Amino acid sequence: MNLSEGTRRLALVLGGLGALAGGVLSYVYLQPILHHRDLHNSFERFANSDVVKEQRKILQSPDPFASIAKPIPPPPSGYAVDAKTGERIEGLPAGAVLKPIPPPPSGYTIDPKTGEPQLDPSSGEPMLDWSTSIPIPSQVNKGGIMTINWGENYAVASIETADGETLSPTPAPAGWQYLLGALFPFLGFLIPWGAVRSIGWVLAGFVQPSK
């Protein structure tokens, strides 16, 4: 009976089976990580594309609604206002009973002296304060992007692609996660191989004749 050779062969067989099981475990473990990485790369590719940069530049321009729509200014003071709709009533003479005008909607740049929205010198319309408000979504339908949903300070909150997928900011997987997945086959071989070799070494000590 050759205990040393037997344990060596058993260790190799079990180590090979362990490496195979580790490979399967590595594949299962890495699949969601690779998918996570693809989502990160896809979002970053769209978020840093020329289409998004162009739309951000439009929104940051003095008149961001130049190609969309003009913002409706609040009714000027001194006019009669409908109590239900809040809109100016045309044709009423001066001195008519006026309803109080509601405060200006949030999102406008407020003059600290008057408490009213500041007016754009070029257009005479209220200036939106984009530093504290969230821009409306941009419908672009260009470069594989259908809609850009904005967050604060012009950050991209999410992107709706032409494929019907919604991409959100996703952090890239950490490097240690890839390393751990690559170690599974190695550990699958080393653990059973080392365990059998250790047991065989201990048993060999019992069967060897004492000197």
Secondary structure in CASP SS format (residue, H / E / C, confidence):
PFRMAT SS
TARGET T0000
AUTHOR 0000-0000-0000
METHOD secondary structure of the structure
MODEL  1
M C 1.00
N C 1.00
L H 1.00
S H 1.00
E H 1.00
G H 1.00
T H 1.00
R H 1.00
R H 1.00
L H 1.00
A H 1.00
L H 1.00
V H 1.00
L H 1.00
G H 1.00
G H 1.00
L H 1.00
G H 1.00
A H 1.00
L H 1.00
A H 1.00
G H 1.00
G H 1.00
V H 1.00
L H 1.00
S H 1.00
Y H 1.00
V H 1.00
Y H 1.00
L H 1.00
Q H 1.00
P H 1.00
I H 1.00
L H 1.00
H H 1.00
H H 1.00
R H 1.00
D H 1.00
L H 1.00
H H 1.00
N H 1.00
S H 1.00
F H 1.00
E H 1.00
R H 1.00
F H 1.00
A H 1.00
N C 1.00
S C 1.00
D H 1.00
V H 1.00
V H 1.00
K H 1.00
E H 1.00
Q H 1.00
R H 1.00
K H 1.00
I H 1.00
L H 1.00
Q C 1.00
S C 1.00
P C 1.00
D C 1.00
P C 1.00
F C 1.00
A C 1.00
S C 1.00
I C 1.00
A C 1.00
K C 1.00
P C 1.00
I C 1.00
P C 1.00
P C 1.00
P C 1.00
P C 1.00
S C 1.00
G C 1.00
Y C 1.00
A C 1.00
V E 1.00
D C 1.00
A C 1.00
K C 1.00
T C 1.00
G C 1.00
E C 1.00
R E 1.00
I C 1.00
E C 1.00
G C 1.00
L C 1.00
P C 1.00
A C 1.00
G C 1.00
A C 1.00
V C 1.00
L C 1.00
K C 1.00
P C 1.00
I C 1.00
P C 1.00
P C 1.00
P C 1.00
P C 1.00
S C 1.00
G C 1.00
Y E 1.00
T C 1.00
I E 1.00
D C 1.00
P C 1.00
K C 1.00
T C 1.00
G C 1.00
E C 1.00
P E 1.00
Q C 1.00
L E 1.00
D C 1.00
P C 1.00
S C 1.00
S C 1.00
G C 1.00
E C 1.00
P E 1.00
M C 1.00
L E 1.00
D C 1.00
W C 1.00
S C 1.00
T C 1.00
S C 1.00
I C 1.00
P C 1.00
I C 1.00
P C 1.00
S E 1.00
Q E 1.00
V E 1.00
N E 1.00
K E 1.00
G C 1.00
G C 1.00
I E 1.00
M E 1.00
T E 1.00
I E 1.00
N E 1.00
W E 1.00
G C 1.00
E H 1.00
N H 1.00
Y H 1.00
A C 1.00
V E 1.00
A E 1.00
S E 1.00
I E 1.00
E E 1.00
T E 1.00
A C 1.00
D C 1.00
G C 1.00
E C 1.00
T E 1.00
L E 1.00
S C 1.00
P C 1.00
T C 1.00
P C 1.00
A C 1.00
P C 1.00
A C 1.00
G H 1.00
W H 1.00
Q H 1.00
Y H 1.00
L H 1.00
L H 1.00
G H 1.00
A H 1.00
L H 1.00
F H 1.00
P H 1.00
F H 1.00
L H 1.00
G H 1.00
F H 1.00
L H 1.00
I H 1.00
P H 1.00
W H 1.00
G H 1.00
A H 1.00
V H 1.00
R H 1.00
S H 1.00
I H 1.00
G H 1.00
W H 1.00
V H 1.00
L H 1.00
A H 1.00
G H 1.00
F H 1.00
V H 1.00
Q C 1.00
P C 1.00
S C 1.00
K C 1.00
END
